[in-house]
């Protein structure tokens, strides 16, 4: 298959040049496409004639903005899509690539011969109806009345895509079942950090401090209480367990002399990044029983050879015995403590788990692996969709 560089139009409701948005995943996808697939042009995020509406929504508090903006985009899709179609019609693109915001693709008529692709870790209706979404109370009063309308809009967009790229089997299967789409591919996402050197060996023993780690902006959503209680359960069993928290501040009753808190570490700042990497390098387990559709923290842990303990929910990228253990929903503090106790009793097995976690990162959970595989998929689809005359013309570019 030809490895020529594709011309890609990149479409998202937020610019990938802002590395903080979408937890950094938008920027990582953009970078990986540029490295492995071809030339990438960012399409504008403005709404054309409906731009005053977008600016009004952006001026609202985040809680209202986040819930109203994508629904309004669907409602105004015929107007907003015009400027996207105008740029695509100017020609020269092989692929229009939608990232994260499915609504950005709504109403867009893709020129003949151009491949349409979409990639995200969630689709709104799938997320809302899953055990993940059911854990959180609805915040938008009119949301329920619009659910059926939203699902129909999602189905329209997904069914017109040539390529759907999902980071997890969970989302791949859920979209097949709900929308009847069959053009999906599972390509795991990577860590939201640059490549780190292979980790140094880290011994585990009942005679030495055992370091646990939680990463996230929301203590409760990331399962922080369970992590704290697991630490305390281990201490009651005679293990010198310690807990480090990065990204949030636990309530006072979840803080004691054995808890270290880094309220915020900005990985764009060298000093903060060094602290972040040091915390992962020193930890024995990332313990994060959260309800989420993916989770970059699990990929980052694997990069450091750090086994993850989580729940088997959504698309969390943790494989039992490979880069950690995913316990069933409903697992208790004692269940997590018992898994850790089993590793304390088998230091050689723990060392092997650390090695396989790093291998999982090197082989699957990194953005170069994602970029190479996605480039293959896109090139194959371009070759399939292009007629002989189109292929002949584009291969001379």
C-alpha positions, 0 to 999 in steps of 0.5 A: 500500500502507498505510504504517501502523505495524505491531506487531512482537514481536521474538524473539532469544536475546540482547537487542537493547538490548545493542549489543555482541552479534551485532557490533551487528547485532541492535541495528541491526535493532531500531532500523531496525524501530522507525524504519521499520516500527512499534512493536517489543516485545522478547520475553523471552529466558528459557526458562520452566520450562527457565530453570534449564537456560539459567542453567546453560549461561550459567555455563559458559565461552564455548566451551561456552556458545556451542555448547551453548546453541542445541542445548539450545534445540532440544531443549527447544523444546516447553517454551521456546516456551510463554511465547512463545506465551502472549505472542503469544496476548495479541493485538495483534501483526501480526508476530513477527520472529526475529533471528539465533537460528533456534532461538528460533523453534523450536516456536513456534505463531504465531497465525492471521493473524500474520506470521512473519519471520526474518532472519540472515546464516547458518544453522548447517548452511549455514555448517558445510557451506560453504567458510567453515565448512570452514576451521575445525576442529570444537570440539564433540565430539558435534556431528557426531552431532547434525548430521542432527537439527539440520538437520531442526530448521532445516528445520522452522522455516524452512519454517513462516516467512512471510518469510525475510530474507537479507542476501546472494544466497549465503545466499538461494540456499543455503537454497533449495537445502538446505531448499527454501524459496521465501519468501526476500528479499535485503535487504543489511545496513548498517554498524555505525556511524551515518551519516558525512559524505561522505568528502573526496577522497583521492589515491593515488600511488606517491610518497606513503604507501599506507595499508592497513587490517584490522578484526577481533577475530581476526588470523588469521580476518580474513586479517591475515597476507595483509594484512601480507605484501601490505604487505611485497610492496608495499614491496619494489616501492618503494611506501611501504605502511603497515598499520593494525590495529583490534580485535586484536594481531598476533603479533610477527612480523607487527608492524614499524615500518610497522604501527600497532595499535589493540587495541580501539576501542569505538565507543560511546566518542566518542574511540574512535569518532573514532579509528575513523572517522579510520583509515577516512578515511585508508586507501586500502584495507581489505584483509580476505581473511577467510572469513565469511558477511557482514562489517559492516567492508565496509559501514563501509568503503563508508561512508567511500568506502574500497574493500575487497579481500577473497575472493569467499566467503560473502555478503561485500557487495563488488561488483567495481569498485563498492566494491572487488574480491573475489578468488577463494579461493586468491588470493595476496599477489601477487594482492592487491598487483597489484590495488593496483598497478593502482589506483596506476597509475590515480588517476582510476579509484581516485577513481571507485572511492571515489565508487562505494563511497560510493554503494553505502553510500548506496543499499544498505549502510545500515540505513535502506535495510534498514528501508524495504525490510523494512517494505514486505515485512512490510506486504505480507505482513500484507495478504496473510495477513490476511482482509478482516475482520482488515484492516478491524479493524487499519487502524482501530488 
